[in-house]
Structure formats: structure tokens, C-alpha cells
């Protein structure tokens, strides 16, 4: 573990986990939750267009001064109950820094007031629009947003729609049930996540769907026939055991997958791009975006 990461993990352990219990997360989301504003640095580098798709606000960021070479769909995390925050913008800005891609960021409705049944149609409409743009598409997401990213790709596969060129997953929540016995061994060391709060959030988000549904728990899918996946995962994160199973299952099913496991890193560590581990992970993600959107060789 790098010294900066070790220091940040120590600091994170000093604060209470909002997801430690159902009561804690329910109390937190009882207050107004507002999406973070587009950072001024992003507004300087991109033209920002705000639109609405099936009632869902959507941000589209087009690089200034150059034609986009591809589409990047970014789905933010937050256990389905938290809005887009400044840390998500850190990831988005770094992913778009090296390649002139057009970035689409849906601001999807949140649980417990809303469920996935309300949100999936709007997300699918956004995906379909990007897939039909004529540009290569990269789908990315962190945590619960990683789940939404995989769900979008599963639906595209099952309906015979266009497949993205690549999928980037940062600590994806691949099994909403949280029943893996290995979770208990990590939870005390995880400075961010708690199983009980996550399960509460998942149940609120699921509405009438069972948590075994692959759109909620992608680990239950065959994971065959998917585009190349790149997964970036910290080891001090209760998602790690399921993410490792996910990567192994995808590879066994013939899906190209690369798992970048940082044993001492915490949940979605890439949101702190100053950390050495985050710099390495984001650099690899940037390489994948550049390669996926480069087009055929001349």
C-alpha cells in the first residue's frame, strides 16, 4: 500500500459508515440529495448540454475544439440512493482527459423514492441513442453505477442490439444479495461500505424484482457473449470477493476480461486520482478508451 493510500484509509476509518446499517442509511437519505454541479474545469474543456430523456435529466459533455471520436456513457454509483457527487466528477474528468470522447452522464432517479423499474427504460433509451450515433461506445460505471453499466450491456446482448467497444467497471456491485461468506472477513477492514445498509438500499431499488435478477446481480448471469470488460477493484472493499468471482466467471464464459486488483485499496479508490494506485488504474482506463475509440488503422 502506498503511504498516501494508507493515510487516507486511516482517516476514512475515523468517520462513521453511512451504510453500516439500514437505520443509518435510511436516516441519511431522508434529507434532500442534490447532484453536484459540473466542475468549472469540465466546463472549460467541454460544451455542456442539459437534456431530459423519459423524464430523466441527462448531461452531455462534448469536447471543445475537436470532433468526438467516440461516446462514453458514465453511470455514477452511490448505492442507488446517493446522487452524483464531486468524486464522481473526478473519475469522469480523468476518463475524458486524454481522448476527445463525448461523455453522457444520466442523473437517474434514486431510491427509496424510486425503483429500478422507473429508471431502466430511461437508461435504455439513452444507451440506444448512443449506440446508434455511429461512434464507438464505451460504457463505464462505479459501484452501483457499475451494476447499471453491466445491466445495460446484458440487455443489449439479449435484445441483439449494438455492443459497446469496451466496458470499464470501478468496484462494481455485482451481487446485490451480499451473501458471500468472504464478505464478513473484509467488512471490519472496509472503511466505506457496510453490508446491512447496502442490502436495504438494494431492496428499495429493486421494487418488485428479486435480487437474483441479473440486472441487479450480474454475477447470476452467464456473462457469456459480452464485450471486453476491464475491472478495477480494491481489496479492502466488501465487493472484492464477488468481483473476483465475476471476473472468473466472465473469463470462463469466453468474455474478454481484465481484473486489476489493488489489495490494499478501498472502495472506488479511483475517485481520488492523486493516489498512486488511482493514477495507475485511470491510466489503464484511458488507454482502453483511446484504443476502443481510435477507429480502424489507416
C-alpha positions as CSV (number, residue, x, y, z in Angstrom):
1,X,0.0,0.0,0.0
2,X,1.3,3.4,-0.9
3,X,1.7,5.8,2.0
4,X,-0.9,8.3,0.7
5,X,-3.5,5.4,0.4
6,X,-2.6,4.1,3.9
7,X,-3.1,7.6,5.4
8,X,-6.4,8.0,3.6
9,X,-7.7,4.6,4.8
10,X,-6.8,5.5,8.4
11,X,-8.7,8.8,8.0
12,X,-11.7,7.1,6.5
13,X,-11.9,4.7,9.4
14,X,-12.4,7.7,11.8
15,X,-15.8,8.6,10.3
16,X,-19.0,6.6,10.7
17,X,-20.1,4.4,7.8
18,X,-23.4,5.7,6.4
19,X,-24.0,2.2,5.0
20,X,-23.3,0.4,8.2
21,X,-26.9,-0.3,9.0
22,X,-30.4,0.1,7.4
23,X,-31.2,2.7,10.1
24,X,-28.1,4.8,9.3
25,X,-28.7,4.9,5.5
26,X,-32.4,5.5,5.9
27,X,-31.7,8.5,8.1
28,X,-29.2,9.9,5.7
29,X,-31.4,9.6,2.6
30,X,-34.3,11.2,4.4
31,X,-32.6,14.6,3.6
32,X,-32.6,16.3,0.3
33,X,-30.0,14.9,-2.1
34,X,-28.7,17.2,-4.9
35,X,-26.4,16.3,-7.8
36,X,-23.1,18.0,-7.8
37,X,-22.7,20.8,-10.3
38,X,-20.5,20.4,-13.4
39,X,-17.0,21.5,-12.3
40,X,-15.6,24.7,-13.9
41,X,-12.7,22.7,-15.2
42,X,-15.1,20.5,-17.2
43,X,-17.0,23.5,-18.5
44,X,-13.7,24.9,-19.7
45,X,-12.8,21.8,-21.7
46,X,-16.3,20.7,-22.8
47,X,-19.5,22.1,-24.0
48,X,-22.3,21.1,-21.6
49,X,-25.8,20.3,-22.8
50,X,-28.6,19.5,-20.4
51,X,-31.5,17.5,-21.7
52,X,-34.3,15.2,-20.4
53,X,-34.8,11.6,-21.6
54,X,-38.0,10.0,-20.5
55,X,-38.2,12.4,-17.6
56,X,-34.6,11.8,-16.5
57,X,-32.0,14.6,-16.6
58,X,-29.0,13.9,-18.8
59,X,-25.7,15.8,-19.1
60,X,-23.8,15.6,-22.4
61,X,-20.2,16.9,-22.5
62,X,-18.7,17.5,-25.9
63,X,-15.0,18.2,-26.2
64,X,-14.3,21.8,-27.3
65,X,-12.3,22.3,-30.4
66,X,-12.4,18.8,-31.7
67,X,-14.9,16.3,-33.1
68,X,-15.6,13.4,-30.7
69,X,-14.0,10.1,-31.7
70,X,-16.4,8.1,-29.5
71,X,-19.1,8.0,-26.9
72,X,-18.6,7.5,-23.2
73,X,-21.6,6.6,-21.1
74,X,-20.8,7.1,-17.4
75,X,-23.2,5.8,-14.7
76,X,-22.4,7.0,-11.3
77,X,-22.5,5.0,-8.1
78,X,-23.9,5.7,-4.6
79,X,-25.8,2.5,-3.7
80,X,-28.8,3.7,-5.8
81,X,-29.6,6.2,-3.0
82,X,-26.9,8.9,-3.4
83,X,-26.7,11.4,-6.3
84,X,-23.8,12.3,-8.5
85,X,-21.1,13.9,-6.3
86,X,-17.8,15.7,-6.8
87,X,-15.8,12.5,-6.5
88,X,-17.7,11.1,-9.5
89,X,-16.7,14.1,-11.5
90,X,-13.0,13.4,-10.7
91,X,-13.4,10.0,-12.4
92,X,-15.3,11.4,-15.3
93,X,-12.9,14.2,-15.9
94,X,-9.9,11.9,-15.9
95,X,-11.5,9.4,-18.3
96,X,-12.2,12.1,-20.8
97,X,-8.8,13.8,-20.4
98,X,-6.8,12.0,-23.0
99,X,-9.3,11.2,-25.7
100,X,-11.9,13.5,-27.3
101,X,-14.9,11.5,-26.4
102,X,-18.4,12.8,-25.9
103,X,-19.5,12.0,-22.4
104,X,-23.1,11.3,-21.4
105,X,-24.0,11.3,-17.7
106,X,-27.5,10.3,-16.7
107,X,-28.8,11.7,-13.4
108,X,-31.1,8.9,-12.7
109,X,-33.8,8.9,-10.0
110,X,-32.9,7.5,-6.7
111,X,-34.2,5.0,-4.2
112,X,-36.1,4.8,-1.9
113,X,-38.5,7.2,-3.6
114,X,-37.9,5.5,-7.0
115,X,-37.1,2.0,-8.2
116,X,-35.2,0.4,-11.0
117,X,-38.5,-0.2,-12.8
118,X,-38.8,3.5,-13.3
119,X,-35.2,4.0,-14.3
120,X,-34.3,1.2,-16.6
121,X,-36.5,2.4,-19.6
122,X,-34.8,5.9,-19.5
123,X,-31.3,4.4,-19.2
124,X,-32.1,2.1,-22.1
125,X,-33.3,5.0,-24.2
126,X,-30.0,6.8,-23.5
127,X,-28.0,3.7,-24.4
128,X,-29.9,3.1,-27.6
129,X,-29.3,6.7,-28.7
130,X,-25.5,6.4,-28.1
131,X,-25.3,3.0,-29.7
132,X,-26.9,4.4,-32.9
133,X,-24.7,7.5,-33.1
134,X,-22.2,5.9,-35.4
135,X,-19.3,6.4,-33.0
136,X,-17.7,3.7,-30.9
137,X,-19.3,3.4,-27.5
138,X,-17.6,2.8,-24.1
139,X,-19.8,2.1,-21.1
140,X,-18.4,2.8,-17.6
141,X,-19.6,3.0,-14.1
142,X,-18.6,2.8,-10.4
143,X,-20.2,0.8,-7.6
144,X,-23.9,0.7,-8.2
145,X,-23.3,2.5,-11.5
146,X,-21.1,-0.4,-12.5
147,X,-24.1,-2.6,-12.0
148,X,-26.1,-0.3,-14.2
149,X,-23.4,-0.5,-16.8
150,X,-23.4,-4.3,-16.9
151,X,-27.2,-4.4,-16.9
152,X,-27.2,-2.1,-20.0
153,X,-24.8,-4.4,-21.7
154,X,-26.7,-7.6,-20.7
155,X,-29.9,-6.1,-22.1
156,X,-28.1,-5.1,-25.4
157,X,-26.8,-8.6,-25.8
158,X,-30.1,-10.2,-25.1
159,X,-32.0,-8.0,-27.4
160,X,-29.4,-8.2,-30.2
161,X,-28.5,-4.6,-30.1
162,X,-25.1,-3.0,-30.8
163,X,-22.4,-4.0,-28.3
164,X,-20.1,-1.3,-26.8
165,X,-16.4,-1.4,-27.7
166,X,-15.4,-1.8,-24.1
167,X,-16.8,-1.7,-20.5
168,X,-15.0,-0.1,-17.6
169,X,-16.1,-1.1,-14.1
170,X,-14.8,0.5,-11.0
171,X,-15.6,-1.6,-7.9
172,X,-18.9,-2.8,-9.4
173,X,-21.7,-4.1,-7.1
174,X,-22.2,-7.4,-8.9
175,X,-24.3,-9.3,-6.3
176,X,-27.0,-7.3,-4.5
177,X,-27.6,-10.2,-2.2
178,X,-24.3,-9.7,-0.4
179,X,-24.3,-13.3,0.8
180,X,-20.7,-14.3,0.0
181,X,-19.2,-15.6,3.3
182,X,-15.9,-13.9,2.5
183,X,-17.6,-10.5,3.0
184,X,-17.5,-11.0,6.7
185,X,-13.7,-11.3,6.7
186,X,-13.3,-7.9,5.0
187,X,-16.1,-5.8,6.4
188,X,-14.3,-4.7,9.6
189,X,-11.4,-3.5,7.4
190,X,-13.6,-1.8,4.8
191,X,-13.6,1.9,5.7
192,X,-16.5,2.8,3.4
193,X,-19.1,0.0,2.9
194,X,-21.4,-1.9,5.2
195,X,-23.4,-5.0,4.2
196,X,-26.6,-4.2,6.1
197,X,-27.1,-0.7,4.6
198,X,-26.3,-2.0,1.1
199,X,-28.9,-4.7,1.3
200,X,-31.5,-2.2,2.5
201,X,-30.7,0.1,-0.4
202,X,-30.8,-2.8,-2.9
203,X,-34.2,-3.9,-1.7
204,X,-35.6,-0.4,-2.0
205,X,-34.1,0.0,-5.5
206,X,-35.3,-3.5,-6.7
207,X,-39.0,-2.8,-6.2
208,X,-40.7,-6.0,-7.3
209,X,-37.7,-7.6,-8.8
210,X,-35.8,-10.3,-7.0
211,X,-32.3,-9.5,-6.0
212,X,-31.2,-12.5,-8.1
213,X,-32.2,-10.7,-11.3
214,X,-29.1,-10.3,-13.4
215,X,-29.8,-6.6,-13.9
216,X,-29.4,-6.2,-10.1
217,X,-26.9,-9.0,-9.5
218,X,-24.9,-9.5,-12.7
219,X,-23.0,-12.3,-11.1
220,X,-26.1,-14.5,-11.6
221,X,-25.9,-14.1,-15.4
222,X,-23.9,-16.5,-17.6
223,X,-21.7,-13.5,-18.5
224,X,-21.2,-15.0,-22.0
225,X,-21.2,-13.0,-25.2
226,X,-20.2,-9.7,-23.6
227,X,-17.8,-7.1,-24.9
228,X,-14.3,-6.7,-23.3
229,X,-14.5,-5.9,-19.6
230,X,-11.9,-4.1,-17.5
231,X,-12.5,-4.2,-13.8
232,X,-10.6,-2.0,-11.2
233,X,-11.1,-3.2,-7.7
234,X,-9.7,-2.5,-4.2
235,X,-9.1,-5.4,-1.9
236,X,-10.2,-3.5,1.3
237,X,-13.8,-3.5,-0.1
238,X,-16.5,-5.9,0.7
239,X,-17.3,-6.1,-3.0
240,X,-14.0,-7.7,-3.8
241,X,-14.9,-11.4,-3.3
242,X,-17.9,-11.1,-5.6
243,X,-15.9,-9.1,-8.1
244,X,-13.3,-11.7,-8.3
245,X,-15.9,-14.4,-8.9
246,X,-17.5,-12.2,-11.5
247,X,-14.2,-11.8,-13.4
248,X,-13.5,-15.5,-13.2
249,X,-17.0,-16.4,-14.4
250,X,-16.8,-14.0,-17.3
251,X,-13.5,-15.3,-18.4
252,X,-14.7,-18.9,-18.2
253,X,-17.6,-18.0,-20.4
254,X,-15.3,-16.6,-23.0
255,X,-15.8,-12.9,-22.4
256,X,-12.5,-10.9,-22.6
257,X,-11.9,-9.6,-19.1
258,X,-9.0,-8.0,-17.3
259,X,-9.2,-7.6,-13.5
260,X,-6.9,-5.0,-11.9
261,X,-6.9,-5.9,-8.2
262,X,-5.3,-3.5,-5.7
263,X,-5.2,-5.5,-2.5
264,X,-4.8,-2.5,-0.1
265,X,-7.1,0.0,-1.8
266,X,-10.6,0.9,-0.7
267,X,-13.9,1.2,-2.5
268,X,-13.8,3.2,-5.7
269,X,-10.3,4.5,-4.9
270,X,-10.0,5.9,-8.4
271,X,-12.2,8.8,-7.2
272,X,-9.1,10.1,-5.5
273,X,-6.8,10.4,-8.6
274,X,-3.9,11.8,-6.6
275,X,-3.3,8.3,-5.1
276,X,-0.6,6.3,-6.9
277,X,-3.0,3.3,-7.3
278,X,-5.6,5.5,-8.8
279,X,-3.2,7.1,-11.2
280,X,-2.2,3.6,-12.4
281,X,-5.8,2.4,-12.8
282,X,-7.0,5.6,-14.5
283,X,-4.1,5.5,-16.9
284,X,-5.1,2.0,-18.0
285,X,-8.7,3.0,-18.3
286,X,-7.6,6.0,-20.5
287,X,-5.6,3.5,-22.7
288,X,-8.7,1.3,-23.1
289,X,-10.8,4.3,-24.1
290,X,-8.2,5.5,-26.6
291,X,-7.9,2.1,-28.2
292,X,-11.7,1.5,-28.3
293,X,-12.4,4.8,-30.0
294,X,-9.4,5.0,-32.3
295,X,-11.2,3.5,-35.3
296,X,-9.6,1.3,-37.9
297,X,-6.0,1.7,-38.6
298,X,-5.2,3.7,-41.7
